[in-house]
């Protein structure tokens, strides 16, 4: 019996109403939302960077800077300690992570050791970062350990977060997000219309400013030709070509002494400079240094380069002055921002950039909405044609399911990305799967139940376990996708996981309550009749009769796919190889592909491909990995920007360095392995071992042929491809689980039926569900492929092929394997009856 009490029905509809209220702010403008209560005003989905535009930049703390600073600090401490104690020494040098020094008087060696011990002690405990070793003939060495450097890097990462935040805020960017990533990285997201090159320039530089005196005992060129004093160092100017200067190592004023920094542009000469004011300590030091060194040169050093070297004409006692800067007006303004925000403890190198223009994001939103609307219309039309009034109920449940998804994402403050929209469109096709399972189960129960109402109740009850098992596989795949390391893929995983959860809940609450109300109001005696719904009612296909031929054909295709994979290989995207992908739009007219190729070839960037995309005015540029480290990839993208910015707008820029690409490759490999393992363990637990083996073989079959598809078509294989493959694996096993679940029922019901006949009967009994679910999912994916936009077209194509492949493998791969592994032992008579009486026996079951 299907019965819902009034309070349960009321509770379900109150939850539905609450979901509508929570989701509604997503449809309102900023002005309309301002009039809502605070808790509701902030309850909305955040659009991802690929939908509203902006830049996603991953910055890495430069290890070499940390090592250099730590080494210089250790050398200075050793020098000061030995000089202070009057211990003579020679050969004080720092190399790599080791400081070496030789005590001249061997009798003072132990005294020097005792003196240097406090440098490596923290209280009574040895500092883990430095170890002291004593060699022969007064030789001492201090070794800075990797653990010590790693600790310094983590500390520098934490301090850099604050500096980066101040720099972005002072640069006029209101909407930005910062978060640490690992021990040495910072993820920066700046939303809206962003000049990515300017952002990177502001964030990459240490902006370490200091005032020194020039060592005028010799010129910089003479110092390079000979040997300069240990208290000085050779630095180069910012000029082109750079000029060498011999600069005293001791800085008497640093950027930390500056309390006010402002950019200044002379209105007459357009010369740029930085006006500064020092704190009391800095003022005193500058006054003392300039008073004692009138007529000498002051060296103003910025990031180990001499920015200016003016003559000290008079003492500077008021702590104020100007630094001439041979920069543009924007450049001197950014320099002032960096100085005000403070110096970074180390250089931050850009290892990944993904930038999208706001217009490109708006196009993606429009494409996603169109694809979703078309998918809903197509799926709704099919369900109504199949089930009439029950189809209408399924469509109503589908609409509320979408509302529940948006409400859940809004409450969680989740970020909606373009792949996330694709996930919602996919849910449109998959959500009705639960309804199809329930309705088809009702159709079967109707034959054995005394009343239609009882058949409906049994249909809902007996479909529950199957729906849970079927959706669990996709849910597991979605959870694994959350850890693949890409913001956009996480967006897809979140919407897919939330959609699966709301689908199951909606089917057994909202759909069930509406069906119960329909039964109470109309008192129907059978399911609404439809020609389409009866297409598979008397299906009696001999699937297992041709299993050997299908197995052979599938094995041959799989071998060909593996051979193609091993010889030709995949066309890997920049996610896995590193490099740059840039989409441009001509400011006037069409994009000239030939001209673009010629202009980019002149930049000597190695392998560069240019192809049209998404209209005559658009082009996509791929630049292979430069092979010169992280900075080489950024430099290549900067060169392309500089070459094309006069004639083209940049719609999308992705730059992936070797460190990120290597990690993404590892994460993708581990993600696929983890997803397959988790799903197959679940099936092993829920079914007999033969079922798990069948699922494993069917899954490997799907993965191998999907890889063959990517090789054959030359479609770029990237992180979205991994997402497509894992989703397909989940979907394929979804269908396989439904067939397996029916086989398990029939194994208990028909204990003497030969296994091939039982498998045929089980497949025929679930054939309507298999075909109809595939049809609704394919309709949604077709809408996504046609209207979802060029960015996810390869994803949609792979999913289209994969759904068809998964449907095939659940019938012709997963099921026949059970015969091979003898799920049920058969005697000679049963084997013979398998050949002669299959049709009769199968007909009695159906």
Buried (B, 14 or more C-beta within 10 A) or exposed (E): EBEBEEEBBEBBBEBBEEBBEBBBBBEBEEEEBEEBEEEBBEBBBBBBBBBBBBBBBBBBBBBEBBBBBBBEBBBBBBBEBBEEEEBEBEEBEBEEBBBBBBBEEEEBBEBBBEBBEEBBEEEEEEBEBBBBEBEEEBBBBBBBBEEBBBBBBBBBBEBBBEBBBBBBEBBEBEEBBBEBEBEBBBBBBBBBEBBBBBBBBBBBBBBBBBBBBBBEEBBBEEBEEEEBEEEBBBBBBBEEEEBBBBBBEEBBBBBBBBBBBBBBEEEEEEBBBBBBBBBEEBBBBBBEBBEEBEEBBBBBBBBEBBBBBEEBEEBBEEBEBBBBBBBEEEBBBBBBBBBBBBBBBBBBBBBBBBBBBBEBBEBBBEBBBBBBBBBBBBBBEBBBEBBBBBBBBBBBBBEBBBBBBBBBBBBEEBBBBBBBBBBBBBBBBBBBBBBBBBBBBBBBBBEEBEEBBBBBBBBBBBBBEBBBBBBBBBBBBBBBBBBBBBBBBBBBBBBBBBBBBBBBBBBBBBBBBBBBEBBEEEEBEEBBEBEEBEBBEEBBBBBBBEBEEBBEEBEEBBEBBBEBBEEEEBBBBBBBBBBBBBBBBBEEEEBBEEEBBEBBEEBEBEEBEBEBBBEEBBBBBBBBBBEEBBBBBBBBBBBBBEBBEEBBBBBBBBBBBBBBBBBBBEBBEEBBEBBBEBBBEBBBEBBBEBBBBBBBBBBBBBBBBBBBBBBEEEBBBBBBBBBBBBBBBBBBBBBBBBBBBBBBBBBEEBEEBBBBBBBBBBBBBBBBBBBBBBBBBBBBBBBBBEBBBBBBBBBBBBBBBBBBBBBBBBBBBBBBBBBEEEBBEBEEEBEEBBEEEBEEBBEEBB
